[in-house]
């Protein structure tokens, strides 16, 4: 079997000193996220994602005001066993990337009558923080369009909640590899495709590169508070949030 190590050794022997990686995940340990990983995942989020995600950063979101929200989001992602952690074996098995995933289904309603969606579910746990409510508001406005815009034959989707790579490990293709990792296991849950709200410019570019369809978007300039002012002014140039969808081609439709 040809792996990254074999290829790099062969190239080095021929005078090429660059490092190449067919799949960057082969350089790390990847494991299913378990309930026992909850605190470690939260610490990763609060050490990096809290500050690098554009919406969080634009509001100056703090750990104190967002802890319950992120805890509920992580808890949701651990229910089906579709979330993964990436750890660096050369750095004391440090957590360096996460892929948090949930499942949403058409026509499933919560007790309050709202159509099934992760933001509705997490909203039940985060009513005390104004900044969190601002973020949930725009995410829910995008997510709520899902079942109106995907094909009517689609009834079950895997939803990417958080895809995050530590700042020290970016630009290695880890995020893209995670988005392609072990998708076939989603078939046993009846998933017919993938859906996500992309809130960062770089992730929006990545999803387009990977063949996702952009179903909907909200420009930040059109999303204003009660005072008429734009709520999100992202420092990295992100100017919108998008709904990205990719249908599985070889997974049978639910009956």
C-alpha positions as CSV (number, residue, x, y, z in Angstrom):
1,X,0.0,0.0,0.0
2,X,1.3,3.4,-0.9
3,X,1.1,5.9,1.9
4,X,2.4,9.4,2.6
5,X,5.6,8.2,4.2
6,X,6.5,5.9,1.2
7,X,5.8,8.7,-1.3
8,X,7.8,11.3,0.5
9,X,10.7,8.9,0.9
10,X,10.7,8.1,-2.8
11,X,10.6,11.8,-3.7
12,X,13.4,12.6,-1.3
13,X,15.6,9.9,-2.8
14,X,15.1,11.7,-6.2
15,X,16.1,15.1,-4.8
16,X,12.7,16.5,-3.9
17,X,12.8,17.9,-0.4
18,X,9.2,19.1,-0.3
19,X,6.6,17.2,1.9
20,X,3.6,15.9,0.1
21,X,0.5,14.4,1.6
22,X,-2.2,12.4,-0.2
23,X,-4.4,12.4,2.9
24,X,-3.3,14.6,5.8
25,X,-5.3,12.5,8.2
26,X,-2.8,9.7,7.9
27,X,-0.3,11.8,9.8
28,X,-2.6,12.0,12.8
29,X,-4.8,10.0,15.0
30,X,-8.5,10.2,14.2
31,X,-11.1,8.9,16.5
32,X,-14.9,9.0,17.1
33,X,-15.9,11.6,19.5
34,X,-17.5,10.1,22.7
35,X,-19.5,11.6,25.5
36,X,-16.3,11.4,27.6
37,X,-14.6,13.8,25.2
38,X,-17.1,16.6,25.9
39,X,-14.8,18.7,28.1
40,X,-11.8,18.3,25.8
41,X,-13.9,19.4,22.8
42,X,-15.2,22.4,24.7
43,X,-11.6,23.4,25.7
44,X,-10.6,23.2,22.1
45,X,-13.5,25.4,21.1
46,X,-12.7,28.0,23.7
47,X,-9.0,28.0,23.0
48,X,-9.3,28.6,19.2
49,X,-12.7,28.5,17.5
50,X,-14.2,31.0,19.9
51,X,-11.7,33.6,18.5
52,X,-11.2,32.5,14.9
53,X,-14.8,32.0,13.8
54,X,-15.9,35.3,12.1
55,X,-19.3,35.7,13.8
56,X,-17.9,35.0,17.2
57,X,-15.0,37.4,16.6
58,X,-17.1,40.2,15.3
59,X,-19.2,40.2,18.5
60,X,-16.2,39.7,20.8
61,X,-18.0,36.6,22.1
62,X,-16.7,35.3,25.4
63,X,-16.5,31.9,27.0
64,X,-18.7,33.0,29.9
65,X,-21.6,34.0,27.7
66,X,-21.4,31.2,25.2
67,X,-20.5,28.1,27.4
68,X,-24.0,26.8,27.6
69,X,-24.6,27.2,23.9
70,X,-21.4,25.4,22.8
71,X,-22.0,22.7,25.4
72,X,-25.5,22.0,24.0
73,X,-24.1,22.0,20.5
74,X,-21.4,19.5,21.3
75,X,-23.9,17.3,23.2
76,X,-26.1,17.3,20.1
77,X,-23.2,16.2,18.0
78,X,-22.3,13.2,20.1
79,X,-25.7,11.5,19.8
80,X,-25.2,9.6,16.6
81,X,-21.5,8.8,16.6
82,X,-20.8,10.8,13.4
83,X,-18.4,13.3,15.0
84,X,-14.6,12.9,14.9
85,X,-11.5,14.2,16.6
86,X,-8.1,14.6,15.1
87,X,-5.0,14.4,17.4
88,X,-1.3,14.9,16.8
89,X,0.7,11.9,18.0
90,X,3.9,14.0,17.9
91,X,2.5,16.5,20.3
92,X,1.2,14.4,23.2
93,X,-1.9,13.5,21.2
94,X,-3.1,17.1,21.3
95,X,-6.5,17.7,19.9
96,X,-5.9,19.7,16.7
97,X,-9.2,19.5,14.7
98,X,-12.9,18.5,15.2
99,X,-15.8,17.6,13.0
100,X,-19.0,17.8,14.8
101,X,-22.0,16.3,13.1
102,X,-25.7,15.9,13.7
103,X,-28.7,14.5,11.8
104,X,-31.8,16.4,10.8
105,X,-35.0,15.0,9.3
106,X,-37.9,16.5,7.4
107,X,-41.2,17.0,9.2
108,X,-39.9,16.2,12.6
109,X,-41.1,18.8,15.1
110,X,-40.1,19.9,18.5
111,X,-42.6,20.2,21.3
112,X,-42.8,23.9,20.7
113,X,-43.9,23.3,17.1
114,X,-40.7,24.4,15.4
115,X,-39.5,22.4,12.4
116,X,-36.5,20.2,13.2
117,X,-33.2,22.0,13.1
118,X,-30.1,22.1,15.2
119,X,-30.3,25.8,15.9
120,X,-33.8,25.4,17.3
121,X,-32.6,22.6,19.5
122,X,-29.6,24.5,20.9
123,X,-31.7,27.6,21.3
124,X,-33.5,25.9,24.2
125,X,-30.3,26.1,26.2
126,X,-29.0,29.6,25.3
127,X,-31.6,32.2,26.0
128,X,-29.6,34.1,28.6
129,X,-26.9,35.5,26.2
130,X,-27.7,38.4,23.9
131,X,-24.6,37.8,21.7
132,X,-25.4,34.1,21.4
133,X,-29.0,34.9,20.4
134,X,-27.6,37.2,17.7
135,X,-25.6,34.3,16.3
136,X,-28.4,31.8,16.6
137,X,-30.7,34.2,14.9
138,X,-28.8,34.4,11.7
139,X,-27.9,30.7,11.7
140,X,-31.5,29.7,12.2
141,X,-32.7,32.1,9.4
142,X,-30.4,30.1,7.0
143,X,-31.0,26.7,8.4
144,X,-34.8,27.1,8.4
145,X,-34.7,27.3,4.6
146,X,-33.3,23.7,4.3
147,X,-36.5,21.7,3.6
148,X,-37.9,24.3,1.3
149,X,-34.8,24.3,-0.9
150,X,-33.5,20.7,-1.0
151,X,-35.2,18.3,-3.4
152,X,-38.5,17.0,-2.1
153,X,-37.2,13.4,-2.2
154,X,-34.6,14.3,0.5
155,X,-35.9,13.5,4.0
156,X,-32.7,13.0,6.1
157,X,-29.4,14.9,6.1
158,X,-26.2,14.9,8.0
159,X,-25.5,18.5,9.2
160,X,-22.0,19.8,9.8
161,X,-22.2,21.8,13.1
162,X,-18.6,22.7,13.6
163,X,-15.6,22.0,11.4
164,X,-12.5,23.5,13.0
165,X,-8.8,23.1,12.7
166,X,-6.3,24.6,15.2
167,X,-4.6,27.7,13.9
168,X,-1.2,26.0,14.0
169,X,-2.4,23.2,11.7
170,X,-4.3,25.2,9.0
171,X,-3.4,25.1,5.3
172,X,-2.6,21.3,5.4
173,X,-5.9,20.1,3.9
174,X,-7.2,18.7,7.2
175,X,-10.6,20.4,7.0
176,X,-11.2,19.1,3.5
177,X,-10.1,15.6,4.5
178,X,-12.4,15.6,7.5
179,X,-15.3,16.6,5.3
180,X,-14.7,13.5,3.1
181,X,-14.0,11.1,6.0
182,X,-16.0,8.0,6.4
183,X,-19.2,9.4,4.8
184,X,-20.4,5.9,4.0
185,X,-21.3,5.3,7.6
186,X,-24.0,7.9,7.3
187,X,-26.0,5.5,5.1
188,X,-27.1,3.4,8.0
189,X,-28.8,6.5,9.4
190,X,-30.6,7.1,6.1
191,X,-28.7,10.3,5.3
192,X,-29.2,11.3,1.7
193,X,-26.8,14.2,1.7
194,X,-25.0,16.9,3.7
195,X,-26.1,20.4,4.8
196,X,-24.3,23.2,6.6
197,X,-24.5,26.9,7.4
198,X,-21.1,28.3,6.3
199,X,-20.3,31.4,8.3
200,X,-16.7,32.0,7.2
201,X,-15.3,33.1,3.9
202,X,-12.7,30.4,3.7
203,X,-15.2,27.6,4.5
204,X,-17.6,29.0,1.9
205,X,-14.8,28.7,-0.7
206,X,-14.0,25.2,0.4
207,X,-17.5,24.0,0.1
208,X,-17.8,25.4,-3.4
209,X,-14.5,23.7,-4.3
210,X,-15.9,20.4,-3.0
211,X,-19.0,20.6,-5.2
212,X,-21.6,21.7,-2.7
213,X,-24.6,23.7,-4.0
214,X,-25.3,27.1,-2.5
215,X,-29.0,27.1,-1.7
216,X,-29.3,30.3,0.1
217,X,-27.4,33.2,1.6
218,X,-27.9,36.3,3.8
219,X,-25.5,39.2,3.4
220,X,-24.4,40.8,6.6
221,X,-25.3,44.2,5.2
222,X,-29.0,43.0,5.1
223,X,-29.0,41.5,8.6
224,X,-29.7,44.4,11.0
225,X,-30.7,44.8,14.6
226,X,-33.6,46.7,16.0
227,X,-31.6,49.9,15.9
228,X,-31.2,49.5,12.1
229,X,-27.4,48.9,12.3
230,X,-25.6,45.9,10.8
231,X,-25.0,43.3,13.5
232,X,-22.0,41.5,12.1
233,X,-18.9,43.2,10.8
234,X,-16.3,40.5,10.3
235,X,-12.6,41.4,10.4
236,X,-11.6,38.7,7.9
237,X,-13.8,40.0,5.1
238,X,-16.6,37.5,5.5
239,X,-19.7,39.4,4.3
240,X,-22.4,36.7,4.3
241,X,-23.6,33.4,5.6
242,X,-24.5,30.6,3.2
243,X,-26.5,27.4,3.2
244,X,-24.4,24.7,1.5
245,X,-25.8,21.3,0.3
246,X,-24.4,18.2,-1.3
247,X,-26.5,15.2,-2.2
248,X,-25.2,11.7,-2.0
249,X,-25.4,10.0,-5.3
250,X,-25.3,6.3,-4.2
251,X,-27.5,6.4,-1.2
252,X,-31.1,5.1,-1.6
253,X,-33.9,7.5,-0.9
254,X,-35.9,7.0,2.2
255,X,-39.3,5.4,1.6
